[in-house]
């Protein structure tokens, strides 16, 4: 199964991580490890990806979809 999760870093960066896990429980464990072992302090909005399309990502992660410029780099339309 494919999953995606949003994160914020202490430096102000935002991102989206796409990953595979055998089920929702395994995906939740991975998210917990992101916080515990890899130092991410704000990991949220875990979603299973059914389609795997860009449109699905825009729908599931509207906060990221609305970013038009980050650190001087404009998003392509």
C-alpha positions in Angstrom: 0.0 0.0 0.0 1.1 3.5 -0.7 0.9 6.4 1.9 1.8 10.0 2.2 2.3 12.3 5.2 3.0 16.0 5.6 5.8 17.4 7.8 7.1 20.7 9.0 10.7 21.2 10.1 12.1 23.5 12.8 13.7 25.6 10.0 10.3 26.3 8.5 10.5 23.9 5.6 7.4 21.9 4.7 7.3 18.7 2.8 5.5 15.6 1.8 6.9 12.1 2.2 5.6 9.2 0.0 6.2 5.7 1.2 5.0 2.1 1.1 3.9 0.0 4.0 2.0 -3.3 4.3 -1.0 -1.7 6.1 -2.2 1.3 8.0 -0.7 0.1 11.3 2.7 -0.2 9.7 2.4 3.3 8.2 1.5 4.7 11.6 4.6 3.0 13.1 6.7 4.6 10.4 5.3 8.0 11.2 6.1 7.5 14.9 9.7 6.5 13.9 10.0 9.8 11.9 9.3 11.7 15.1 11.2 9.4 17.5 14.3 8.5 15.5 14.6 11.1 12.7 13.7 14.3 14.6 10.6 15.5 12.8 8.5 17.3 15.4 5.4 17.9 13.3 4.3 15.0 11.2 0.6 14.8 10.4 -2.1 14.1 7.8 -1.3 10.5 7.1 -3.3 9.3 4.0 -3.4 6.1 2.0 -3.0 6.8 -1.7 -5.6 4.9 -3.7 -4.9 6.4 -7.1 -1.3 7.6 -6.8 -2.0 10.6 -9.1 -0.9 14.2 -8.7 -4.6 15.2 -8.5 -5.1 12.9 -5.5 -2.1 14.5 -3.8 -3.5 18.0 -4.4 -6.9 16.9 -3.0 -5.4 15.1 0.1 -2.8 17.8 0.8 -4.4 21.2 0.0 -2.1 23.1 2.3 0.9 22.1 0.1 -1.0 22.5 -3.1 -1.6 26.2 -2.3 2.1 27.0 -1.9 3.0 29.2 -4.9 6.5 30.2 -3.8 8.9 28.7 -1.3 12.4 30.1 -0.7 12.2 32.0 -4.0 11.3 29.0 -6.1 7.9 29.4 -7.8 5.7 26.4 -8.2 4.9 25.4 -11.8 1.3 25.8 -12.8 
